[in-house]
Amino acid sequence: MNEYILVTGGAGYIGSIIVEILQNNGFKVIVIDNLSNGKKEALSEDVKFFKGDFADTLILNKIFNEYKINFVIHLAASANVPHSLIDPIQYYENNTSKTVTLLKKMKEKSVKNIIFSSTAAVYGEPVYTPIDETHPTIPINPYGHSKLMIEQIIKDCRKAFDLNYIIFRYLCVAGATELHGEARKNETHLIPLVINKIINNNSNLYVFGNDFNTIDGTGIRDYFHVLDIADAHILAINNINEVKNNIFNLGFEKGYSVLDIINFANDLFKVNIDFKIKQRREGDPAILVASTKNAEKKLGWKAKRTLNEILLSTYNWQKNPKY
Ligand SMILES: NC(=O)c1ccc[n+]([C@@H]2O[C@H](COP(=O)([O-])OP(=O)(O)OC[C@H]3O[C@@H](n4cnc5c(N)ncnc54)[C@H](O)[C@@H]3O)[C@@H](O)[C@H]2O)c1
């Protein structure tokens, strides 16, 4: 098999685990990552790595001219909701505008298949829950808008030049493998922060908002394991002809509030985590829980790994990080 899969953002959290599972499944992988939020150590030596911007046309020309690329898995992005309100230009530039450059190069080089990592942030404040893919898309932060615009551009490219796409709208991704886990420079995600609090207890744990319209006032999210995301990508690649040009939510179909997660971790690890309540952050919806029936029906995918596995694998990763 002389075809390669190009993974943008492959040195990041989700990317490194997708790369690991692609390789376990016999795929050859090329990664492009500017290491703005990823780590070179996250890539094994047999991954072809290009350090740079995924919209750098010199690098893209080199990759597309030298290798037969069958799929692009496009994960590289700026992905911090509160930060997107402070610096929206970065989100429209790094996420939306640069993806246009990537798509332009894919068209020029006749690369036909893209799997795009979108987000439940495209839905905004839910009008019903669980959210299915036909739910209105009215983002409430620039991050969600930047991703929704890319979705539209990809759909238009489909019509114009036969691009095959899969758009995955992820809910909250968490968990780790033995080799990879969340190792960002500035962590903002709840589960790695909760586990860090248990292991190191070296910083405050903040709960942003206890006045949402939810059962305990804290935000409710749908957490699912990063290995389930990797499974979805393998299914999409192996069945592209049957499943192409679809949007799929990926989540566990169950909501946990921030306090639920803390209490769950308290029970699991026999601890009593100390936390502080802060004001809610602008741009955070009260509740985001997905219906993944579409992925189940068309892709044969359903999240399998439980919150228990998510917390334990994150704990094991943080106890023994490889980088
Ligand atoms: N983590 C989640 O819960 C979650 C939820 C919904 C969607 N997503 C999406 O999944 C994708 C991956 O998220 P993650 O959590 O692994 O984030 P991450 O920050 O760990 O990984 C992103 C990677 O992209 C790289 N990158 C960013 N801009 C780049 C550029 N211009 N050129 C080259 N590389 C660049 C970063 O260095 C990093 O390695 C993102 O598109 C994000 O929007 C994540």
The ligand as an ORCA input file, in Angstrom:
! r2SCAN-3c Opt
* xyz 0 1
  N     -10.459     18.102     22.698
  C     -11.777     18.179     22.531
  O     -12.553     17.899     23.454
  C     -12.340     18.604     21.197
  C     -13.724     18.762     21.082
  C     -14.267     19.144     19.856
  C     -13.440     19.326     18.762
  N     -12.098     19.183     18.896
  C     -11.254     19.421     17.706
  O     -10.309     18.379     17.571
  C      -9.099     18.890     16.998
  C      -7.892     18.461     17.845
  O      -8.082     18.919     19.160
  P      -7.051     18.585     20.330
  O      -7.821     18.592     21.577
  O      -6.225     17.419     19.957
  O      -6.168     19.925     20.289
  P      -4.587     20.117     20.390
  O      -4.380     21.568     20.563
  O      -4.006     19.167     21.367
  O      -4.089     19.686     18.932
  C      -4.117     20.564     17.836
  C      -2.786     20.455     17.117
  O      -2.819     21.291     15.964
  C      -1.565     21.986     15.875
  N      -1.825     23.218     15.115
  C      -2.641     24.250     15.429
  N      -2.629     25.168     14.451
  C      -1.786     24.704     13.478
  C      -1.360     25.203     12.226
  N      -1.791     26.366     11.741
  N      -0.526     24.445     11.492
  C      -0.063     23.247     11.952
  N      -0.433     22.721     13.140
  C      -1.291     23.453     13.898
  C      -1.133     22.203     17.311
  O       0.269     22.371     17.432
  C      -1.602     20.908     17.970
  O      -0.591     19.916     17.926
  C      -9.274     20.406     16.897
  O      -9.634     20.695     15.556
  C     -10.432     20.702     17.821
  O     -11.181     21.810     17.387
  C     -11.520     18.829     20.091
*
